[in-house]
Amino acid sequence: MLTLYGVYQSRASRPLWLLAEADVPFAHVPVIQAYRLADPDAPDAPLHSRSPAFLAINPQGQVPALEDGGLILTESLAITLYLARRYGGSLGPADAAEDALMLQWALFAATAVEPDSIAIYLSEQPPRAGTAEAQAARAAAAGRLHAPLGRLDRHLSGGDHLVGGRFTVADIMVAECVRYAAADAALMDHFPHATAWLSRCHARPGFRQMWARRLAE
Ligand SMILES: N[C@@H](CCC(=O)N[C@@H](CS)C(=O)NCC(=O)O)C(=O)O
């Protein structure tokens, strides 16, 4: 049985969306981020990212993590890619070329998009939201996102999906990293194909199931 560690309100949303799309049975252990707890050391604190039991799974103290038989895997995009390859059917690669393209989009998401899209998200969180510092950080992050989002937009002007003319793990990985930036409507207005693609991704039953569970958490 697969075991996925990490609450829905974390980067665990990425493999959880994949698992919903693939309809794969799994055990979910909702490990919460330690920083979200008032007192992670309290005796009745829930299992969290600094709990000794979880550090035995991921000594780095971050979610998500996956256990599959003897395999323990960390890094949300590596987990999501693994699940697609192993259990995802057409969500995963059909051949070596698609495999390479899916890895390319995973690295694009992690390196060219996520740092600045997270910066946009964080600029809206209290207590920084609305401060001059937060606005400057947000504008700088949005500026740096123009090149990668422009590339994504141009790619999507030629088709509805990132790889293979069908919805795949590549769409999940990139959509999850772009999602944080989507709060910046003025930024996304520059990229109509990417914006429409993100809406299509979010209309999928697999995403809706994941998101409903996240909201209910
Ligand atoms: N690159 C890692 C980042 C993992 C990460 O930062 N996870 C956050 C939650 S989204 C976490 O567990 N934070 C807990 C902590 O730092 O204490 C991945 O994609 O899995």
The ligand as a Gaussian input file, in Angstrom:
#p B3LYP/6-31G(d) Opt

LIG

0 1
 N       11.280000      21.131000      -2.354000
 C       10.428000      20.491000      -1.386000
 C        9.902000      21.553000      -0.423000
 C        9.084000      20.918000       0.692000
 C        8.558000      21.966000       1.658000
 O        9.073000      23.100000       1.761000
 N        7.519000      21.577000       2.394000
 C        6.930000      22.466000       3.372000
 C        5.415000      22.430000       3.248000
 S        4.852000      22.933000       1.643000
 C        7.241000      21.944000       4.770000
 O        7.153000      20.762000       5.011000
 N        7.589000      22.829000       5.701000
 C        7.740000      22.413000       7.050000
 C        8.871000      23.033000       7.728000
 O        9.719000      23.625000       7.025000
 O        8.925000      22.921000       8.942000
 C        9.294000      19.774000      -2.102000
 O        8.887000      20.217000      -3.189000
 O        8.815000      18.753000      -1.587000

